[in-house]
Amino acid sequence: MKNRCPWVTTDPLYIDYHDREWGVPLHDDRKLFEAIVLDGAQAGLSWFIILKKREAYRRAFDGFDIEKVARYGKRRVEALLADPGIVRNRLKIESAIVNAKRALEVQEEVGSLDRYFWGFVGGKTIKNSPRRLREIPTRSKESDALSKDLNGRGFKFVGTTICYALMQATGMVNDHTVDCFRYRARS
């Protein structure tokens, strides 16, 4: 039996997410945009709720095609509000559209979301060594800086805790506990 981080439940979807995705360095702009949208949608909810809805989000948001999402108008917002597969919160839905527009601006300015996000960690994974769940932070100076910059650019639902979760999920930070089999895999 594999040792996993203590936050992982026995649900096969959660186990697969932990074992294959969480903490794996991500460099694809579309996937990074997906992470922004989903972490923002999670605000006030559990990650497991969003994880269960992720496929519905992918369908509803055109596979997180940044250019398409940036062009969504009022009619599309109303359709999304009627979609039971996603979190039907107007502010969160509208934030995805705003964030797509801002993401295009970042790509234009910096060249890619990948270069932009990874610049906050010096281009390499920050490796922490938590032994217990309570040792895993919910923010860092890097997530504070990312949140401040994103907010300054007009992004929505990008507080420092959301940014830290994004950094963990996309491998910018390795917060697997030291006894987790994924800890060494991310070294």
Number of C-alpha atoms within 10 A of each C-alpha: 3 9 11 19 23 12 10 16 13 8 9 10 14 18 15 12 15 20 18 11 14 22 25 20 19 18 17 13 19 16 18 21 20 22 20 25 25 23 22 24 25 19 16 7 12 10 16 16 13 21 16 14 16 16 14 17 22 15 12 17 22 12 16 23 16 23 15 14 20 18 12 16 11 9 9 15 16 13 11 21 16 12 14 10 17 23 21 17 12 13 11 19 22 17 21 28 24 18 25 26 19 19 26 17 15 18 15 11 11 12 12 17 23 19 16 17 22 20 14 17 16 12 13 13 20 17 15 17 15 18 15 13 13 8 12 15 13 14 16 13 11 20 23 18 14 24 22 16 13 22 14 10 14 15 22 22 24 26 19 21 19 22 28 25 22 25 30 21 23 24 22 28 23 27 27 29 22 17 17 17 15 23 20 12 11 16 10
